[in-house]
């Protein structure tokens, strides 16, 4: 990742990524997400929020959308807002919002492991191009017939009282 400074005062910065392969793009995006986790206020624990966010996104399909009108999704605005710059930064590579959200959950899981533990797991992501909910033609399942990152299809989450 390279930083480019505009006019002499260097107040405005543009970051861009140079990559030739999907693996390089994923590695660069993962590094951005890791940086957000590491630079964030420790009281917020974005790693855990990214894991929770990934779960809520992937119930019914990892499509880069959650229904923020569903009370079970309360608080997911924090990871959504934290990831918006990363989504914008990598969109021109064909990396979708759904991809970034999945990668954030993987990086959150990785970061949450004990430091130096030889049994730590590496959670890899080998491909990009997951469709976002607004690209899946499921508008009738979406809140107010409009899909987007905070108005995804309404999905009932598993009950906290799992009875069989």
N, C-alpha and C positions, 0 to 999 in steps of 0.2 A: 504494500500500500504506500502510495506516495502522496505527500502534501504539496499543494501548489499555492503559493501566496499571490494574491492579486494586489493592485496598486501599492504604492510605496509604503503606505501605513500598515499593510498586512493585517487589516482588521478582518477581512473576509477570507475564508479558507474553503477550498474545494478539495474533497478527497476523492480519488478515483482508484480503481483497481485494475491492474494489468494482469491478465491471465490467458493462458493458451488452452487449458484443459478443464474439464468439469472438476477434476480433483483439485486443481489450483483455485478454482472459483469457490468450491465448498470450503477449502482450507482457509481462504481469505474471509469468507463470511463467518466461519466458525471463530476465527481470531477476533473479528469485530464483536461478536456476541460475548466471547470470553472477556474482552475488554470492558464491555458494558457491565458484566457481572462483577468483575474485579474493581472497577472504578466507582461502583454504586455504594451508597450509604449501607454499611453492614446491617443496620437495623431493618432494612427492607428485604434482604435475602432474595434477590432476583433469581438465583439458581432454582430455589424451591418454587417460586412463582412461575418460572418457565416450564417446570415439570408439570405443575397443576394446569397451566394454560394448555400445554400439549395434550394432556388427558381430555380436557373439556373440548378442545378442537377436534380431537380424533374419535370422540364418541360419534359413531355414524359415518365417519370419514374424515380424514385429515385434509380439510378443504380450505383452511385459512379463514374460517368464519365461526363466530360464536354468537348466540342470541343473548345480548346483554339485557334483554327484558326478562330473561329467566333468572330468578333469584339465585339459583345454584351457581351462576356465573359472576356473582358479585365480586368485585376486586380484580377481575381480569383486565380491566382498563389499564392497570399499571404495566403489566408485561406487553400489552398491545402497543401502548404509547412508547415504551422503551425500544421496541423492535421496529417502529415505523421508519427511522433513518436507515436501518440496515435493509429493509425491504426496498426502499427507494434507491439505495446505493447499488444493489445487485440486480435490479429489474432488467437492465439492459443486457444482462447475460442470459436472460430467460429463466432466472431464478424467481419463482413466484412467492407470494406472501405465504402460501401453504408450505412451501419448501423452507422458508426462513423460520416459520413457527415450529416445524418439526425439528429443524436443526437446533433451535433454541432449547427445546425439550431434551434433546440428546446431550447438548453441551451442559445444560443444567444438571442432568443426571451424572455426567462425567465429573463435573466440578464438585458435586456433593459427596463424592467418595473420599475416604480417608487419604490424606497425603502420604505418599510413600508406601502404601499397601501394595504388595506384589500381586495381590488378587484383584486389583482394580480392573474394571472392564472398560474397553474402548468401544464407544458406540459410533459406528461408522455410518456415513450416508454416501451412497454410491451414485445416485442419479438425481436429477432435478427435472422440474417441469410438471409437478403436481398441479392439477387444476384448482383454481379458487372457486368457491361456491357460486359466485356470479357467472362463472364460465360453464357451469354444469347444467344449465337449463332446468333448474329446480325451483324456479320462482314461486310456484304455487305452494311450496313447502316453506317458503321464507316468510319472515315477519313482514306484514303489510305488502306481500308479494315483491319485496325488494331484497336482494341478497347483497351483503357486503361484510366487511370484517367484523362489525358489531351488530349486524342484523342477519345472521345466518339462519339456516333452517332450524326450526324449533325441534329439539331432541330431548326426550325425557332421559335424564341421567339415572344411573342405577340408584336404587333406594339405599339409604344408609342402614336400613334394617333388612338385611338379605335373608329372606325366608324362602324355603323351597317347598 
